[in-house]
Amino acid sequence: MPVYRFITTAFAALVAATASSSAFAQDDSGSAFVQTGASIIDAFNNFVFSEIIVYGVTMPWIVVWMGIPMVVLTFYFAFINVRSFRQASKIVRGHYHDDMAPGEVTQFQALATALSGTIGLGNIAGVAVAISIGGPGATFWMIIIGFCAMSLKFAECTLAVKYRDVREDGTVAGGPMYYLERGLKARGWGKVGKTLAWTYAILAIPSILQIAQVNQSYEAIAAVTGFEGEATAWGFGVLIAILTAVVIIGGIRSIAGVTAKLVPLMAGIYILGALVIILGHITEVPAAFMTIFNGAFNPEGVAGGIAGVIIIGMKRAVYSTEAGLGSASMAHAAAKTREPVSEGMVALMEPFIDTVLVSTMTALVIVITGNYMIGQEVQGISMTSAAFGSVISWFPYVLAVAAFMFGFSTIISWGYYSSKVWEFVWGGSSRSMNIFKVTYCVLLVPGAVFDVQTVYDLMDSMFFLMAIPNIIGIYLMAPELKRDLQSYLARVKSGAIKETH
């Protein structure tokens, strides 16, 4: 254990040094240390996102690594994402709630916390990016892959509850670090489990740097208010840090309480705007669906033809759902339940909401308004904003507010995820966790001020590499998951597990 902690502490110091150097080095005349560090990170980033050619279309190998288990597990679990959707909705609505069960938050609150870390501009802009590159048909495949991602979410969140650490005071710690170590140890693979768990923890350390979300929120607000300048940016960073501190000091109960209100609100704002446009053009909806469907199987001007469109859709779906990263499982591990499989079923609704539902509505708005014909010169959130703005002139202001809420909710959710990684590595004493909270909030402040592309590269690289040890562990424990699933469904059917409400 001391060896693992020494390596992790050294790595954390390197990350912090690189982050601070990159943030304050604004030109090419920086020190040799900064330039060397930037070169190392750039090389590392190029490796993580190096591309392979699949049917004439290039895509990062990490996307393939994350996409394959989504499809494989969907078949392995006999389409659990379809069979258990009704049961999952009943669980979320509290039909099986047990207030005396171990855990810290309700299953709905756990879902809301996890959703706050995934639903947002990544989903909204991701659809536009897919359409601008692969045409409307890419959305169809993005939705299909997102649908398969439900099975992968089910797997990692079931394991998180099964192998979580429930303390005497009722607090909970869970996630890939715990189920990789404990789950594989139970199978006689202790050394493999410990290696995968600590590899995951080391790769998850940069998640403490959530400056990208601060930047995203500030830019969205500045774009519509005109408030710019260094002083304003510093002030915004301080405001975000204070708001975050108020929430995360209360732990998962406080975070869940906020996200349980914030997630429905921010999703509701976006969905309401989309519905206004869709219902206002209801007669055009069938044609829009046909455009999407035809583009999925008869693409025009897309490299690789139908295979190219499928791959583009898969790429955006992988980024959108974050299934396989294991991050959301840390929130689901805190759910009050005695049945790990039940929380896995709750978790499988997450990709359905953030990718299948939101993506479909976004695609319909873009296709109905004709903005998909703009071309690749307008991509991402600009295309989505243009689509909404063409019908609702004031929607950019609404989108700015939504962007702020999306960013803030992601910051507080990742505050919890990062705290679990910190706790696993450096212990969960009051002193240790207070140091974490101060560190996390202070590191948010410069997020709106500096050009931190090097830090972004580091964060993105480590972020997606987290999927390697996590998915290896899920593959190894898949037979165990299948047995647990069969047992749970049999007990529900026999009445051994009864509804409480």
N, C-alpha and C positions, 0 to 999 in steps of 0.2 A: 504493500500500500504506500509506504513512504516514497518508493521509487516512482510510482505513478503520480503522486502529488508533486514531487520535485519536477518531473517532466512537464506537468500541467502548469505549475507556477512559472517555470521558465518560459513556456510558450505564451502564457498570459502576459508576462512582462514584455515579450517581443511584440505581441499584438498592440499593447498599450503604447509602447514606444513608437511603433510604426504609425499608429493612429494619430498620436499627438504631432509627430513630425510631419505627416502628410497634411494635417489640418493647417498647420502654421506655415508650411512651405508653399508659397503662392507662385513661385517662379522657378526657372530652371537653374538658378544660381544657388540652389540649396546645397547643404553639406554633402560630403561623399557618403555619409551614413544614410541620409534620406534617399539619395539617388540609388544606392545599392539596395536599400530596402524596397524601394519602388520597383526596381528591376526584378527582384526576387518574387515579389507579389504578382507582377505582370506575367512572369513566366509560369507561376503557379496557376494563375487565372486562365492562361492560355491552355494549360494542360487539362484543367477541369472541364473547360468548355470547348476542348478540341473536338472537331467534327468528323463524323464518319459519313460515308455515302451509302444511302439506302434507296435503291431503285432510282438512281439519278438525282436524288435530293439529299443535300447535306444537312446534318443536324448533330447537336452535341451528343456524345456517347452517354452522358449522364441522364439524358432524357429517355434514352432507350432503356437504361438500367431501371429507371423508375416506372416506365410505362409497361414493361413486360409483366411484372408481378400483378399489376392491376387486372390484366386480362386473365392471367393464369389462375389467380385466386378466385376470380369470378366463376370460372368453370369448376375449380376444385371444391368450392363451397356450394356448388349446385345453385348458382344465382341467388345467393343470400340477399343481394341488393333488391331482388324482386320479391322473393318469398317472405321476407321479414319486414317489409316496409310498413304494413298495417300494424304489426306488433310494435314496431319502433315508434310509430305515431302515438300509440296508446301509452307507451312507457313515458314519452316526453310529456304527455298531457297529465301524468301523475297517477295513472290507473294502478301502478304497482309501487307507489311511493311508500317507503318504510322509514319513518323519521328516526327510528332507533338503529338503523343500519349504520355501519362504519362509513365515515366520509365527512366532508365539510360543507358540501353544497348539494342542491337538488340536481337531478339529472338534466333538467331543463337549463339550469344555470351553468352547468358544465358545458352543455352544447353551445350556449350563448357566448361563453368565454372563448371557446375554441373557434367559433364562427367569427368573432371579432378579430381574430388573428389572421383569418384567410379572406373573408369577404371584403371587397374594397375596390380600389382603382385598378388593382391587378386583374381582377375578373372583368371589370367593365372595359378597361383599355385592351385587355388581352383578346377579347372578341373582335374588336376593331382591327387589331394587328393581324389576326388570323384571316379576316375578310380581305384586308388590303393586299395580303400576299397570296392567299389561296382562293380568293373569291368567296361568295356566300356559302358554298358547299363545305368549306373548312369548318364552319360552325357546326354542321351536322356531326362531323367526326369528333370535334371537340366535346360535344355533348355526349356522344357514345363513350368516349374514353373517360370522361368525367363520371359517367354512370358506372363504369367498371372500377373507378377509383373508390367507390363506396365500399367495395369488398376489401380493399387494402386498408382503409380506415377502420373497418370493422375488426380486422386482425390485430392491428397495433394497439387499438384502444381496449380490446378485450384483454390482451396480455398486460396492459398497464394496470388495470384494476386487479387482475389475478395475482400479480406479483408486487403490488404496492407495499409500502412500509407504513403501517398504521401505528402511530405512537400512543403512549399512555394518555397523553393530554388530548387525544382525538385528532390531532393534525396528521396530514397525509403527505407522503412523498412518493412519487411514481414517475414512470416514463421509461424510455429505452434504457437508461443507465441501470435501472432496477430490474426490468424484465429480461434484459440480455444476460445480466450476471446471475440472477436468481433462477430464471427459467432454464438456462442451459446447465447450471449447476445441478438442478433437479434431475436432469437427463444424464448426468455423469460427465458433462463437458465443462467442468468448472473453469479451467484455464482459458478455454476458448471464450466462455461467457465473460470472464473478467477482462480479457483483451478487447473484445468487441465493445463492452460497456465503457471502458476508459477511453477507447478510441473515439467513441461517440461523444463522450464528455469533452475531450480535448477539441474536437471539431466544432462543438456547440458553444465554446467560450466566446467567440466573436458576436454571438447573439446579444451580448450585453450592449453592443453599439447599435442603437436604434436611430442613429442620426438621419438615416435615409427617410424615415417616416416624418421626422421634424421638417426636413427639407421639402418633402412632398406637400405637407400641410401648409407650410409658409408660402410656397410658390402659388398654390391654389388660391389662398387668401389675397396675396399681393396682386395677383393677376386681375382681380375684379375690384379691389379697393384702391389700388395705386399706391399703397403704403410700402415704400421701399427704403433702402438705405441701411447702413451697417447698424446704426443705433436701434432702428426698428427691429432688425433681425435678431439682435442680442436680446431685446425686450421680449420678443416672441419666444425665443429659446428659454428664457427664464420663466415665462408664463407656463410653457409646457412642462418644464421641470417641476414647478410648484404644484400644478394640477396632478401630475403623475405621482408626486410624493404623497399628496393627500390620499390618493386611492391605494397605492401599493403598500403603504404603511399598515393598512388594515389586513393585508394578506389576501388569500384566495376568497374569503367571504366578502370582503369589500370589493375586490375586483369583479367577482361574479355578480354582486348586487348592481354595480354600475353597468356591466356589459349586458345584463339581463334586460335593462331598460334601453341602453344605447343601441344595441344591435337591431332590435325590432324597429326603433325609430329611424335609424339611418337607412336600413333596408327598405322600410316603408316609404320614405321620401323618394328614393330612387324608383322603386316599383310603381308608386303612384304616378310619377311623371311618365314612366313608360306606358302605363295603362291609359293615361290620357291620350297619348298619341295613337296607341294601338286601337283603342275603342273609337277614336275619332276617325280612323281609317279602317274600320272593321271589314268593309267590303273588299279591301286589298289584302287582308291577312291570308286567305287561301292562296292567292298568287305569290305572296311572299314565301310561304312554306314550300310551294312548288319550285320557286327560284333556288331556295336553299337545298332542296332535295335533288333537283336536277344538277346543281353545281357539285354535289357530292359524288355523283356517278358519271357526269359528263362535263368535267371541268374544261374551261377554255383558257389557253395561255398560261397554264400552270406547269412548271417544270416537274417531270415525272408523272404527269397525268393523274389518274385516280390515286395511285400510290403516293404521289406528291401531296395531294390534298389531305389524305389520311394522316400523313406524317406531320404536316403543318398543324392540323387539328390536335394531334396527340401532344405535340410540343407545347402548345398553349394550355392544354388541359392539365398537363403535368405541373406547369408553373402555377396554374390557378388553384388547384386543389391542395397542393403540398402533401398529398398522400404519400407515405413512405419516408417522410422526414422524421416522423415520430414526435414532433413538437406538440401537436394537439393532444396527444395521449397524456401529456403531463396534466392538462386541465381535466380530462375525463377521469383520470386516476383519483381525483378528489370527490367524485360523485358518491352520494349516499346510496349504496346498494350492496346486497350480499351476493348478487349474481353478475359476475364479470361479463358474461355474454350479453346481458341486457344493456349494459353500457356500450358494448361494441355495436349493438343495434342502433342505439341513440346516435353514435358517432357516424354511422353510415349515412345519416341524413345530411351531414355537413356538406359533402361534395354535391349532393342533390340540390341543396339550397344555393350554395355559392357558385356552382358551375352550371348545373343543368338548368335551374330556374332562371337565375340572373342572366346567363349567357343567351338563353332562348329569347328573353324579352329584349335584351340589347340588340341581338341580331335582327329581330323583327323591326325594331325602330330604325336601324340603319338601312335595312332593305326597303321598308315601306317609304321612307323619305328619299330613297334614291342615292344616299350618300356613299354607298359602296362603289358607285361608278366614278367617284372622284379620282381614284387611282392611288398609287403608292406614295405620292407626294404628301398626302395627308394620312397619318396613321395614328394609332393609339387613341388616347383620350381626346385628341383634337377632332378625330372623326366622330367619336361618340358625342362630343359637345356640339359639333356642327349639326349632327342629326337632330338632337333635341332642340337646339337653337333655331333650326329652320321652322319649327312649329311653335315652340314656346320661347319667345325672345328673351325672357328673363331667366331661363333655366341655368345659364352659366353661373349666376349667383347662388342658386340652389345647389349646383354641383360643387361650388367652392365650400359651402357649409358642409355638404356631405363628405367632401375630401378631408376637411378638418376632423370630422367625427371618425371617418375611416382610419385616418392616421393615428388619432389619439387612442382609439380603442385597440389598435394593433400594438401601440406602445405599451399600454398597461397589460395586455395579454402576454406580450413577450417579456414584460417585467416579471411576471410569474414564472414563465418558462425558464428564463435566465436564472431566477432565484433557485429553482430546483437543481439546475446544473451546478451552480455555486455551492449549494448545500451538499451535493454529492461529493464535490471535489474538496472543499475546505471545511466541511462540517456545518451543522445547523445551529450553533450556539447563538445566543442573543447578540453577542458582540460581532460575530461573523456576519450575521444577517443584517445588522445595522450598517456595517461597513458596505455590504452589497447595496443596500437601498440608497445610501448616500452616493456611492460610486455610480450607480445606474442613472440616478437623476442628474448628477453633475455632468455626466457625459452627454446628456441630451442638449445642454445649453448651446454649444457651438454649432449644432446641427443646421441652423438656419443661416449661418454666417459664412462658412467656408466652402470652398470647392474641395470636396472630399472624394474624388473619383477613385483614388487609390484605395481608400478605405472601403468604398463600395465593392471594389473588385475583390478585396480580401473577404469581406462579409459574404458576398455571393458565392465565392469558391467554397468556403467552409460550410456555408448553409446547405448547399446541395451535396457535398461530400458526406454529410450526416446520414444520407440515405444508404450509403454502402454498408456500414456495420448493421444498421437497423434492418435492412431488407434481408441480409444474410441470416440474421437471427430469426426473422419471421418465416423464412423458408424452412429452417431447421425445426421450428416449433409448429409448423402448419398441421401435422397429423394430430398433435395434442389439441389444437384449436378446433379441428373438425370433430373430435370426440366430445369436447365440451359443448359445441353447438348442438350436436345430436342429442346429448343428455338434456340440455336446457329445453329444446323444442318438445321432447318427449314428456318432460315434467309439466310444461305449459298445457300440452294436449290432455294429459291425464288429470289435470286439476291439482297436482301437487304444488304448483305455483299459482296462487290465487290473486285476483285483482283485489286491491285494498280500498279503492275509491270508485 
